[in-house]
Amino acid sequence: MTESSLDGLGPVDFVIVEFPVGESNFSGEMAEELVRLVDAGTIRLIDMLILQKAEDGTIDALELSDVEDLGPLARLEAELAELLAEEDIENLAAAMDPGSIAGVIVYENLWAAPFASAARRAGGRLIADGRIPMQDIIASLEADAELEKVGD
């Protein structure tokens, strides 16, 4: 990539969604929503993996090209960069419980690209970022609600 094309990039994130043993219910809804985000220009999918962690801790990583029936993801598969290396996969899988399956996506936040480019042109650089898990937000809101009940 050239410096000018790199200047237009948005922030790149990854997400791991784990499905504990016996709790997966793959209806195709997740794939449809991911395609919708790509089609809307909200994100650009860079890489996607399916990880399986055996009870003994061994990891099996499947690229989308290894999956027979991709459904709506089939047209996105050809555009993937397959960016993640074996070491990345091991690090990602370390967070998984034995016996679980996880989906990993690496994506560019296209919606944020103009802001990120402007920040770089202004001499700025990203020094930290983070994500608050939805479970933590829900727990915090529930705790606040409990405190309000006690205070009444």
N, C-alpha and C positions, 0 to 999 in steps of 0.2 A: 504494500500500500504506500502511496505517496504521502508526504507531509500534509498536503492540502486535503486529501481524502480522509486522513486521520483526524484533521481538525474538525470535520463534520460529525464525528462519532458521538453518540450519546453514551451515558454510563452503561456499563455492562454488569449484569447481576447474574446470580445463579440461585435456584430454588431446589430444595430436595423435599419431596413429599413422600413420607413413609406410610406404608400400609402394613400394620401388624398382622400377624398370622390370623387368618379367619375373618378379617375385618374389611377386606377389599370388596368393592361392588362396582366393577368397571362397566358402566352403561354406555360409554362413549361421550358422555356429557363433558368430561374434562377435555378431551380432544377437540370437541366442537368449540368450546370456549377458547382454547389456545389458538385455533385457526381463526376465530373471530377477532382476537387481539392482533394477529398478524395482518389479516385482511383490512382491519381498521387503521393500520399504520401506527398502532400504539407501541408494538414491539417488533423486533426482527429476531427470529429464532436463529441462534448460532449453533447450538449443539443440544442433543437430547439423548439420554441414556435410560435404560431400565436396569436397575441393580437388584440382584437377588443375593441375600446373605444367608448362607446355610447355617444350620444349628452349630456346626463346628467352626464358624467364622469365615469360611472361604467365600469369596465373592465371584459372582458371574455377572459380567457386564454385557449388555446387549445394545448395540447401536440400532437405530430405527431400521437400517437396511437389513438387520438380522431378523426382523419381525415379519411374519407372513401376512397378516391382515392388519394393515395400518388404518383402515377406514379413512376418515377425513385428513389424517396426517400424511397420507401417501404423497400428495403434491408438495408438501414441505420438505420431505426427506431428501430430495435431490439438492436442495439449497443449503444443507447443513455443512458446517466446516469441520466437524469432528475434531474439535479443539482440545478436548480433555485427554490427557496422557494417563498412563497406568498409575503413576504416583498420585495424580489428582483423584482418580477413581478410588484408590486405597484410602486417601484422606476423607473423601466424601462418605465412603462406606463405614468409616469408623464411628459415625454418629448413629448408625442403624442398629436395631436390635436383631439378634440371631433369629432366623426364620422369616424375616420380613422381606418385602419387596418395596423398592422406592423408585420414583421417577425423578430424574434430574433434568432440569432445563437451564441452559445458558442463553441469555437473551440481551439484546441491546434495547435500551429504553429510548425508542425513537422520539417519543413525546418530549423528552428532556434534552435532545440533541442541540436545539438552538440555544438554550440556556447554557449548556455545558461548553459549547463553542465560544459563546460570548465571554464566559468566565475565563477560558483559556486565553483568549485574545487580550483580556484585561490583565493577564499575568497571574491569574488564580490557578490553584491546583487543589484537587480534592485531597484532604488529609485524613478524613475519617468518614465513614458512613455506617449505617446500621439499619436494623429492622427490628421492630417489636412484634413478637409472635402474637397472633390473634388470641391465643389462649391466655396470655398475660394481660391483654387489654380487658378481656371478659372477666378474668379473676379480679382485676383492679376495680372495675365497675361494680361487680357484685359485692366486693368488700366495702366500697363507698355506700352502696345501698343499705348494707347491713348496719353500718355506722349511723346512717340517717334514721333507721328504725329504732336503734338503741337510744339515740339522742332525743326521740320524740317523747 
